[in-house]
């Protein structure tokens, strides 16, 4: 039964992808990236002189009114005027122009803010793309780890099957030990369950990858096996310098400072007078079957200059300006805090990476020794020099070292991803 499941699993994993191919698919198909790009375009569309208030507003509006009524009027002359279902209508049309010429430089600050928001939109897209790449790479490497662990567990299962078969043969020859046989059977069943669970883990990882690249959750895919050799990272000072130049978190903090600066200038603009010009042209026409006027018509224009200057508003403007200034100071402090955080996090990650890199080297040496120990133990077990329990302990020790190596490979790769992401070079290193 187990072999059939293994064959079925291997048959599903037929679409091989390397990390670069999966990243390209994600950039093309991921729904969230598409939404983020649309948000970026929305911010860019808003970045116009018109939205900043540089251009005038020009409106045209009109209305046509019809009225049907019955009326009776008694005049002072004694005359009585009556009308049944008397009709009247009126038409009005107006063209109006309003243009703010000066608003305390608010429109200039608003344009700066719109430009910063457009840049922030681009930054958000780039940030989300890199975060998606990081998520995809983490799952991709966890899938590689899971598949390697499956290979290790399958090897262990094969050894357990060999041991169980040997104990069974001894039983058939009347030379076996019932305790050793049942221990071998329990170990074989446990290893079988581990293999099944590992196959399920791999399928879960595949579903997660398919979700990011917007494919069918059951789409069979497998990572291209890569030879892993933990590379030596650039020096910490160089990484920090690169991060200060390329970090998207830091760049976003700088843009937020520029937005806060523009908002502060916009609030300060309220202390200046506002100068506007206006003008309109109107036309009106009226007809009536009953009334003092049978018809009337008028048209003309008016224009002027309006100056508005607030003298007192209860201190609300001063409060808004003061709060905007404090917000601007907060963004400056946030930039310093971000620089300090980047430095500390990079130092921590680089220290962990270098330590794990040395651990990996030592484990690779241990793997060679444990492999030789397992081969010797197998030979001694066949010769009856050691029992099944002692052989199992050697087997588990070898399995433990191989799993530690797989775990360290994954941890080293994820540390690299975090270091590249923080330093703003993830896309360059992945693609």
Secondary structure, DSSP 4 states (H G I P E B T S, - for coil): -HHHHHHHHHHH---EE-HHHHHHHHHHH-HHHHHHHHHHHHHHHH-SHHHHT-S-EEEEEEEEEEEEEEEEEE-TTS-EEEEEEEEEEEEEEEEEEEEEEESTTHHHHHHHHHHHHHHHHHHHHHHHHHHHHHHHHHHHHHHHHHHHHHHHHHHHHHHHHHHHHHHHHHHHTT---HHHHHHHHHHHHHHHHHHHHHHHHHHHHHHHHHHHTT--TT---EEPP-----PPPPPHHHHHHHHHHH-HHHHHHHHHHHHHHHHHHHHHGGGS-EEEEEEEEEEEEEEESSSS-SEEEEEEEEEEEEEE----STTHHHHHHHHHHHHHHHHHHHHHHHHHHHHHHHHHHHHHHHHHHHHHHHHHHHHHHHHHHHHHHHHHHHHTSS-HHHHHHHHHHHHHHHHHHHHHHHHHHHHHHHHHHHTT-HHHHH-
